[in-house]
Amino acid sequence: MDSLIAGAKKEPEFTFIAGAQTFGGQKTLSLLESAFNKKFGLNGKIRFSAGPEMNAMAARVITELKMRRQSVERYLSRLAIAFRFVAQREGAGHGELLGIFPWITKDMEIFPSEGLLIFTSLRGIIYNSKLIPKDRAPKTYEDLVDPKLSPAWAGKMAIPPYVSWLVELSMIWSEDKVKNFTRKLVALSGGRLRYSEEERVVSGEFPIAANMGGATGANVAVASQRARRCVAVMGSTPVLPSYFQLGVPKNTAHPNLSKLFVGFMASKEAQAILEKMIFALRTWSKGRSWRNI
Amino acid sequence: MAKYLKQNKVQLQEAKDSIAFYLQGEDSGLEFKEELTKMLKQ
């Protein structure tokens, strides 16, 4: 780790690309930057840049690697699926971290040396409890299209513009059931909401969102600020979570700082910030891994 | 979060299963994805 720190001191800044609110936005990044510098005695600057959606980002990294261009991204922070896609095809990853950082354990890597699991985000339904009473609220995704319950949000329900959560539902439902559900869902929808736009449910613009990334985080964080107007419901069993990993493109301009930062993000200090700011599932928990929680 | 999962007995889809499913379906599941995409655009 000493050689990484020594190398990182010669790399004064790096760009961190992620979704606008994936890591809690600029405020969280500032806290992470301070804690990172404090932990390793650095004075590095994190330049945060909101990136495109995960598949576009994966394609961009692959293109840069193929063209042997130096990557403008120092990190690839995306869902496990896109991450695996890049790692399998072009060899992006974080290299060997086990043994360098004492707090990193094997079960923090879904696939060894490809990406380090930083947090797990639960997806689910969120609704405004002032507009939909609890006894009329959905308890599962199926309830969203239930003719007895759905009149309360017909024509007003927000649905995500993404298809991936529906595709993933076919892990637990048949494809026909997913298609049937989607048809009904679209017919009842009143607009599209991206993940992290839960404020528009809190404000009452939409009474309900059919699926929201980080739903439990949204529930706690937003509800505590807004008189508990926003309630989250896990729509399926098992819950289909988003596994967020960090890694470093092989063509990064700042390999030492990058690797150090990836390792840092799994540390107690970084995980405490993420838990506080975005209610993420910690990858460490007093010796228990996220798998055993 | 760990407390939340424990208290609510929330079961999570395993990461490896989830990723394997997605990658397997990358070619064979294209038609299904396209169909869903079309439905969402309506």
Chai-1 contact restraints between the chains, C-beta under 6 A:
chainA,res_idxA,chainB,res_idxB,connection_type,confidence,min_distance_angstrom,max_distance_angstrom,comment,restraint_id
A,A80,B,A15,contact,1.0,0.0,6.0,A-B,restraint_1
A,A80,B,I19,contact,1.0,0.0,6.0,A-B,restraint_2
A,I81,B,I19,contact,1.0,0.0,6.0,A-B,restraint_3
A,I81,B,Y22,contact,1.0,0.0,6.0,A-B,restraint_4
A,R84,B,I19,contact,1.0,0.0,6.0,A-B,restraint_5
A,I110,B,A15,contact,1.0,0.0,6.0,A-B,restraint_6
A,V163,B,K33,contact,1.0,0.0,6.0,A-B,restraint_7
A,V163,B,L36,contact,1.0,0.0,6.0,A-B,restraint_8
A,V163,B,T37,contact,1.0,0.0,6.0,A-B,restraint_9
A,L166,B,L36,contact,1.0,0.0,6.0,A-B,restraint_10
A,V167,B,K33,contact,1.0,0.0,6.0,A-B,restraint_11
A,M171,B,F21,contact,1.0,0.0,6.0,A-B,restraint_12
A,E175,B,F32,contact,1.0,0.0,6.0,A-B,restraint_13
A,T182,B,L36,contact,1.0,0.0,6.0,A-B,restraint_14
A,T182,B,M39,contact,1.0,0.0,6.0,A-B,restraint_15
A,V186,B,M39,contact,1.0,0.0,6.0,A-B,restraint_16
A,V186,B,Q42,contact,1.0,0.0,6.0,A-B,restraint_17
A,T237,B,Q11,contact,1.0,0.0,6.0,A-B,restraint_18
A,P238,B,Q11,contact,1.0,0.0,6.0,A-B,restraint_19
A,P238,B,L12,contact,1.0,0.0,6.0,A-B,restraint_20
A,P238,B,Q13,contact,1.0,0.0,6.0,A-B,restraint_21
A,V239,B,V10,contact,1.0,0.0,6.0,A-B,restraint_22
A,V239,B,L12,contact,1.0,0.0,6.0,A-B,restraint_23
A,L240,B,Q13,contact,1.0,0.0,6.0,A-B,restraint_24
A,P241,B,L12,contact,1.0,0.0,6.0,A-B,restraint_25
A,Y243,B,A15,contact,1.0,0.0,6.0,A-B,restraint_26
A,F279,B,M1,contact,1.0,0.0,6.0,A-B,restraint_27
A,L281,B,M1,contact,1.0,0.0,6.0,A-B,restraint_28
A,S285,B,A2,contact,1.0,0.0,6.0,A-B,restraint_29
A,I293,B,A2,contact,1.0,0.0,6.0,A-B,restraint_30
A,I293,B,L5,contact,1.0,0.0,6.0,A-B,restraint_31
